[in-house]
């Protein structure tokens, strides 16, 4: 998976997450959601879920796994996968977050966003919520930083 994600991780190392709208636009311009590269990531993730190597921790409606630990090769990003059909735990993004969301069942939205790119600015807080179905989500966390909060 690291080889498949290398172009995305290379791009994200210089992506300014302080303006989520602009960051999403930049991601979509370079890595169109309907394009071969992004859809190849979806296929790889779905194969991982099917063979039990991805999203094998937790229980439905929220299953997850660590895909890559932060390292020099990942430009300090950790990469996680989540298969979710309900809200997850409230958390803060000290350095922001980049999400790539794929519809798996129904007509889901992630925090009100359609399948595709979602970006959270540094110091943002949310309860990640999927409504209207199930999504498979790839999370990139700069510095591997996430802070889980009490509700």
PyMOL commands that set and color helices and strands:
alter all, ss='L'
color gray80, all
select helices_A, chain A and resi 2-12+20-30+36-51+142-144
alter helices_A, ss='H'
color red, helices_A
select strands_A, chain A and resi 57-59+62-68+78-84+90-93+97-110+116-120+124-127+130-141+147-148
alter strands_A, ss='S'
color yellow, strands_A
deselect
rebuild
show_as cartoon
